[in-house]
């Protein structure tokens, strides 16, 4: 299929099993006896492992908390959409006419899930070393700088873009309480969408609490939109 050739060129990788990559590119709306959800599940785990290992070696002096925050900025729907767009994955996905008419090829969730599925397929047919090289090249080609200061600020923006795209509204951030002595004050922020509670978090500043609450909400949406 022409879709394979385009994707092979972008990834600089030749697929070995046409059935496997066909499954990885098939959205559930396409109404086949198979779809990419199982490969998406596998790819998610592979990406989590490889990005975690990459950061472990890249930042040898950082603690677990910082590494987890950086990984969360790279292993989420917005980040996978960014990587999917960099290889023009939207052109290759097999979707229904209805999904096509609904701009399905541009949807964050659809692109992110397809990207995970393609990674799962490459892992199955070529192993961890090959897929590691592909992922690291994609990360380094698409992020000018990979560190907490450059990436963590994206949680609030990512959540706003996601809710705007999926629901046509942006979330509300409300201060629940401020507590502690003046020199060590903490803030609790909650996020609501359409008046419904999404998440809450505590931080040493309102901005930090907003970012942490947005991060939690993004992880919940990632699960719900699959």
VODREN-476105 format. One line per 8 residues: number of its first residue (from 0); for each residue x, y, z of N, C-alpha, C, O. Coordinates in steps of 0.02 Angstrom, whole numbers. Layout:
N
NUM> X,Y,Z,X,Y,Z,X,Y,Z,X,Y,Z; ...
END
This chain:
226
0> 42,-61,0,0,0,0,43,63,0,98,64,29; 17,115,-33,54,177,-38,66,208,31,117,241,43; 19,197,77,25,224,144,89,198,178,123,236,213; 103,134,168,163,104,198,226,139,174,270,156,213; 229,150,109,289,179,79,303,249,106,360,267,120; 250,289,112,258,356,139,284,353,211,329,390,230; 255,308,250,274,303,320,345,275,327,383,298,369; 362,227,285,430,199,286,482,254,272,535,256,303
8> 466,297,225,511,351,207,520,399,265,575,421,280; 465,416,298,467,463,355,507,433,414,546,468,446; 495,369,426,527,336,484,597,309,468,635,291,513; 614,307,403,676,275,381,679,203,407,729,180,435; 623,169,396,615,100,420,570,62,372,521,89,347; 588,0,358,548,-42,312,509,-94,352,537,-133,390; 443,-92,343,401,-140,379,409,-210,352,416,-220,291; 409,-258,397,419,-328,378,353,-365,369,348,-410,327
16> 303,-347,409,239,-383,408,183,-335,389,163,-293,430; 157,-342,328,106,-296,305,42,-301,347,7,-251,358; 26,-361,372,-34,-370,412,-30,-330,477,-79,-302,501; 30,-329,505,40,-296,570,34,-220,563,1,-187,603; 66,-192,512,62,-119,504,-8,-98,480,-31,-43,497; -41,-141,442,-111,-126,423,-155,-121,485,-196,-75,491; -145,-167,531,-183,-165,594,-167,-102,633,-211,-70,661; -103,-83,634,-82,-23,672,-113,41,643,-124,89,680
24> -126,41,579,-153,101,547,-229,102,542,-258,150,517; -262,48,566,-335,42,559,-371,66,621,-367,35,674; -406,121,614,-447,148,669,-511,106,676,-535,77,627; -538,104,735,-598,61,747,-658,82,705,-703,42,693; -659,146,683,-715,169,642,-715,138,572,-765,141,537; -659,108,552,-652,80,484,-692,16,475,-701,-8,419; -717,-11,530,-763,-68,529,-733,-132,498,-763,-163,455; -674,-148,521,-643,-212,503,-648,-259,562,-671,-240,616
32> -627,-320,553,-629,-369,608,-571,-356,657,-565,-390,708; -529,-308,640,-471,-291,682,-466,-214,684,-494,-180,641; -430,-189,734,-414,-117,737,-349,-109,777,-319,-159,799; -328,-47,786,-262,-37,815,-260,-31,891,-208,-12,919; -315,-46,925,-317,-34,997,-269,-79,1037,-239,-56,1085; -261,-141,1017,-215,-186,1053,-142,-163,1043,-103,-162,1090; -125,-145,982,-57,-121,968,-45,-54,1002,11,-39,1023; -97,-14,1007,-92,50,1043,-75,38,1116,-32,72,1145
40> -107,-12,1146,-94,-31,1216,-20,-50,1225,13,-28,1272; 6,-90,1179,75,-112,1183,123,-54,1170,172,-45,1207; 108,-14,1119,152,43,1103,157,92,1160,210,121,1171; 103,103,1196,103,148,1253,154,126,1305,192,166,1332; 155,60,1318,202,33,1367,274,38,1342,320,54,1380; 285,25,1278,352,29,1248,378,101,1251,436,112,1269; 335,149,1234,355,219,1236,372,241,1307,421,277,1318; 332,219,1354,344,237,1424,413,212,1446,450,247,1479
48> 428,150,1428,492,120,1447,551,156,1413,599,174,1447; 547,166,1348,603,194,1311,616,267,1331,673,287,1339; 563,306,1338,572,375,1359,600,378,1430,643,419,1445; 575,334,1474,602,331,1542,676,313,1542,715,345,1579; 696,265,1503,767,245,1499,809,301,1469,865,315,1493; 783,334,1418,818,389,1385,832,445,1436,887,472,1439; 781,463,1475,789,516,1524,835,495,1582,872,537,1609; 833,432,1600,876,406,1653,950,418,1636,989,438,1678
56> 968,405,1573,1037,415,1551,1053,488,1535,1109,510,1545; 1004,524,1511,1015,594,1491,1025,640,1552,1063,688,1550; 990,623,1607,994,664,1668,1018,621,1727,978,604,1770; 1083,605,1729,1108,558,1780,1105,584,1852,1111,545,1899; 1096,650,1862,1096,677,1930,1026,696,1954,1018,716,2012; 975,691,1911,908,711,1931,873,656,1971,886,597,1960; 829,676,2018,794,626,2058,732,601,2022,714,624,1968; 700,552,2053,643,518,2023,586,566,2008,552,559,1957
64> 575,614,2052,520,661,2043,528,703,1980,480,712,1942; 588,729,1969,601,770,1910,596,728,1847,566,749,1798; 625,668,1849,622,624,1790,550,606,1772,532,603,1714; 509,595,1823,438,579,1811,402,637,1778,360,626,1734; 417,697,1800,384,756,1772,404,767,1699,362,782,1657; 468,757,1685,491,766,1616,459,712,1572,436,726,1516; 458,650,1596,428,595,1557,354,609,1544,329,596,1490; 318,634,1595,247,649,1587,236,702,1532,184,702,1500
72> 285,746,1523,280,797,1471,291,769,1401,270,798,1351; 324,711,1397,341,680,1333,297,621,1316,290,602,1258; 267,591,1368,224,532,1358,152,552,1373,126,537,1427; 121,585,1326,51,606,1333,22,618,1264,58,617,1214; -42,631,1262,-76,636,1197,-49,693,1153,-39,683,1093; -36,750,1183,-12,807,1144,57,792,1115,71,807,1057; 101,763,1156,168,747,1133,167,695,1077,204,701,1028; 125,644,1084,121,593,1031,90,621,967,109,601,912
80> 43,667,975,15,699,916,69,738,879,73,735,817; 111,772,916,167,810,887,212,764,846,232,781,790; 229,706,875,273,659,840,237,628,780,267,617,727; 172,614,788,133,586,732,130,635,674,137,614,616; 121,698,689,118,749,636,185,757,601,188,772,541; 239,747,638,306,754,609,320,701,556,364,711,513; 284,644,559,294,592,509,232,586,463,224,536,427; 190,637,465,129,639,423,86,576,431,60,550,382
88> 79,554,492,43,492,505,-31,498,487,-62,448,468; -59,558,493,-130,567,478,-149,546,408,-205,524,396; -102,554,361,-116,535,291,-121,459,283,-151,435,234; -94,422,329,-89,349,321,-144,310,357,-154,251,342; -178,342,404,-227,306,445,-289,287,405,-313,325,364; -314,227,418,-375,202,386,-434,217,431,-441,189,485; -478,263,408,-535,284,448,-599,282,406,-596,277,345; -655,285,439,-720,283,405,-733,350,369,-703,401,387
96> -778,350,320,-798,413,287,-825,465,336,-811,524,330; -862,442,386,-890,488,436,-834,521,476,-836,581,488; -785,481,495,-728,508,533,-687,555,488,-660,605,512; -682,537,425,-647,579,377,-680,648,372,-647,700,373; -746,648,367,-784,711,362,-781,752,426,-795,812,426; -763,718,481,-759,751,546,-687,772,563,-670,781,621; -646,778,510,-575,796,519,-538,747,565,-496,766,605; -555,683,558,-525,632,601,-449,628,595,-415,612,643
104> -423,643,536,-350,639,526,-311,692,565,-250,688,570; -348,740,592,-315,793,631,-328,787,705,-301,826,745; -370,740,724,-389,734,795,-330,711,838,-293,665,820; -322,744,895,-267,728,940,-269,655,962,-219,620,959; -328,633,985,-333,565,1012,-319,513,958,-285,463,971; -346,524,898,-338,476,844,-264,471,822,-238,416,813; -232,529,815,-161,530,795,-116,500,849,-71,461,834; -130,518,910,-90,492,966,-96,416,971,-45,382,978
112> -157,391,966,-168,318,971,-136,281,913,-108,227,922; -141,309,853,-110,277,795,-34,276,801,-1,227,782; -6,330,828,67,332,838,89,277,886,138,242,873; 53,269,941,68,216,989,63,147,955,105,103,967; 12,139,914,3,74,880,59,59,832,82,2,828; 81,108,795,137,98,748,201,79,786,238,35,765; 212,112,842,271,95,883,264,23,909,314,-14,911; 203,4,929,192,-65,952,206,-115,897,235,-168,910
120> 187,-99,836,198,-144,779,273,-151,764,297,-207,752; 309,-96,764,382,-99,751,417,-139,805,462,-178,791; 395,-129,867,425,-167,923,415,-242,913,462,-280,922; 355,-263,893,341,-334,885,382,-366,829,406,-422,836; 392,-330,775,426,-361,718,502,-349,718,538,-386,684; 526,-299,754,598,-284,751,633,-278,818,694,-275,821; 595,-276,873,626,-276,939,641,-207,967,630,-155,935; 665,-208,1029,673,-147,1068,727,-100,1041,718,-39,1041
128> 784,-128,1018,839,-86,996,819,-43,936,834,16,934; 785,-73,889,764,-37,828,714,17,846,721,74,824; 664,0,885,612,49,902,641,104,946,618,161,943; 690,88,987,722,139,1029,756,192,985,748,252,998; 792,170,935,826,217,890,776,264,855,788,324,849; 719,235,834,668,275,799,639,328,846,632,386,827; 621,307,907,590,353,954,637,409,974,617,467,976; 699,392,990,747,443,1012,761,494,956,767,553,969
136> 767,470,894,777,516,838,717,563,831,725,623,819; 656,536,838,596,578,833,594,630,889,578,688,876; 611,610,949,612,657,1005,663,713,993,647,772,1001; 723,694,975,776,744,968,766,788,907,791,844,905; 730,763,857,716,804,798,658,853,809,653,904,776; 614,836,858,554,876,868,555,921,929,512,964,937; 604,911,972,610,953,1032,679,986,1032,731,952,1035; 678,1052,1028,742,1088,1028,779,1077,1093,840,1073,1095
144> 740,1074,1148,770,1064,1214,725,1018,1255,665,1027,1257; 755,968,1286,718,921,1328,741,930,1400,792,903,1420; 703,968,1438,715,976,1510,650,1000,1542,602,1016,1507; 649,1002,1609,586,1016,1644,562,1087,1629,502,1097,1619; 607,1136,1628,586,1205,1616,555,1214,1548,507,1253,1540; 580,1178,1498,555,1185,1430,489,1149,1420,448,1169,1378; 478,1094,1457,421,1051,1443,363,1057,1492,305,1051,1471; 377,1068,1556,323,1064,1606,270,1118,1596,213,1108,1616
152> 289,1174,1566,241,1228,1557,185,1209,1509,136,1245,1503; 193,1152,1475,145,1133,1423,81,1101,1450,33,1094,1413; 79,1080,1513,21,1044,1538,-43,1084,1532,-94,1059,1507; -41,1146,1554,-102,1188,1553,-123,1203,1481,-182,1200,1464; -73,1218,1440,-88,1232,1369,-115,1170,1334,-162,1173,1295; -84,1112,1349,-105,1049,1318,-177,1033,1337,-216,1011,1295; -195,1044,1400,-263,1030,1422,-313,1076,1388,-366,1055,1366; -295,1140,1382,-339,1188,1349,-350,1169,1276,-407,1172,1251
160> -297,1150,1241,-303,1130,1171,-345,1067,1164,-385,1062,1117; -336,1020,1209,-374,958,1206,-448,969,1217,-490,945,1179; -466,1007,1270,-537,1017,1284,-570,1061,1231,-629,1052,1215; -532,1107,1203,-559,1149,1150,-574,1107,1088,-626,1115,1056; -528,1061,1071,-536,1019,1012,-592,968,1021,-631,956,975; -596,938,1080,-643,883,1091,-713,907,1112,-763,877,1094; -716,963,1150,-780,983,1179,-799,1055,1163,-855,1077,1179; -755,1093,1131,-771,1162,1112,-770,1212,1168,-794,1268,1160
168> -742,1193,1226,-737,1238,1283,-668,1230,1316,-633,1181,1305; -650,1281,1356,-587,1276,1393,-602,1268,1467,-655,1289,1490; -557,1238,1505,-571,1224,1576,-567,1287,1620,-534,1336,1602; -600,1284,1677,-597,1338,1727,-553,1316,1785,-558,1260,1809; -510,1361,1807,-466,1348,1864,-490,1389,1924,-495,1450,1920; -505,1355,1979,-531,1389,2039,-486,1377,2099,-463,1321,2111; -473,1430,2135,-434,1424,2197,-479,1397,2252,-529,1429,2270; -463,1339,2279,-503,1308,2332,-483,1336,2400,-525,1354,2442
176> -417,1339,2411,-393,1365,2476,-319,1383,2471,-283,1357,2428; -298,1427,2515,-228,1443,2524,-213,1429,2598,-252,1451,2641; -161,1395,2612,-148,1376,2682,-74,1376,2697,-32,1376,2652; -59,1374,2762,11,1375,2784,34,1445,2801,0,1494,2785; 91,1451,2835,118,1517,2854,137,1558,2792,148,1530,2739; 140,1623,2800,153,1668,2743,217,1651,2706,221,1658,2645; 268,1630,2743,333,1616,2711,334,1547,2677,381,1530,2641; 282,1508,2688,280,1440,2659,208,1422,2639,184,1368,2653
184> 175,1468,2605,105,1459,2587,97,1408,2530,139,1403,2486; 43,1371,2533,26,1324,2480,-45,1338,2455,-86,1367,2490; -58,1317,2393,-122,1332,2361,-152,1268,2332,-117,1227,2303; -217,1262,2340,-253,1206,2309,-298,1233,2253,-340,1277,2265; -289,1207,2194,-326,1228,2134,-367,1169,2108,-343,1113,2106; -429,1183,2089,-469,1131,2056,-484,1153,1985,-486,1212,1969; -494,1103,1941,-512,1116,1871,-582,1089,1859,-598,1033,1879; -623,1130,1827,-691,1109,1808,-702,1121,1734,-676,1168,1705
192> -740,1076,1704,-759,1082,1633,-834,1076,1628,-863,1027,1650; -867,1127,1599,-940,1128,1598,-968,1124,1669,-1023,1098,1679; -931,1149,1718,-953,1148,1787,-939,1083,1823,-949,1078,1883; -915,1032,1786,-900,967,1816,-827,963,1838,-782,985,1803; -817,935,1897,-750,928,1925,-707,881,1883,-729,827,1865; -646,903,1869,-598,861,1832,-542,837,1878,-529,777,1882; -509,883,1911,-451,865,1952,-434,922,1999,-459,978,1992; -390,908,2047,-365,960,2091,-294,943,2111,-274,885,2108
200> -257,994,2133,-188,983,2153,-165,1040,2198,-194,1094,2198; -112,1026,2236,-84,1076,2281,-14,1094,2256,23,1051,2233; 4,1159,2262,70,1181,2241,94,1238,2285,56,1267,2323; 158,1254,2279,187,1309,2318,170,1377,2288,184,1429,2318; 140,1377,2230,114,1438,2199,50,1418,2162,39,1359,2149; 9,1468,2144,-52,1453,2106,-34,1422,2039,-68,1376,2016; 19,1447,2008,40,1422,1943,61,1349,1947,43,1308,1904; 100,1332,1998,122,1263,2007,63,1217,2018,60,1162,1990
208> 15,1239,2059,-45,1198,2072,-86,1189,2009,-113,1134,1997; -92,1241,1968,-129,1236,1905,-97,1186,1858,-131,1146,1826; -30,1188,1854,6,1142,1810,-3,1070,1833,-13,1025,1792; 1,1059,1898,-5,991,1924,-76,965,1913,-85,906,1896; -126,1008,1924,-196,987,1913,-209,973,1839,-245,926,1822; -178,1014,1795,-186,1003,1723,-154,937,1702,-180,901,1659; -97,922,1732,-63,858,1717,-107,799,1735,-113,751,1697; -139,801,1794,-183,747,1816,-243,740,1769,-261,685,1750
216> -271,797,1750,-329,796,1704,-310,768,1637,-350,731,1607; -251,784,1612,-228,758,1547,-222,682,1548,-241,648,1500; -196,656,1603,-189,583,1609,-258,549,1610,-266,495,1581; -306,580,1643,-374,553,1644,-405,554,1574,-436,505,1554; -397,609,1538,-423,614,1470,-390,563,1425,-422,534,1381; -326,552,1434,-289,504,1392,-321,435,1397,-327,400,1347; -342,416,1458,-374,351,1468,-444,350,1439,-464,302,1406; -482,405,1451,-552,407,1431,-561,411,1355,-610,385,1328
224> -514,443,1320,-522,453,1248,-499,394,1207,-508,393,1146; -469,343,1238,-445,285,1201,-505,242,1180,-496,190,1148
END
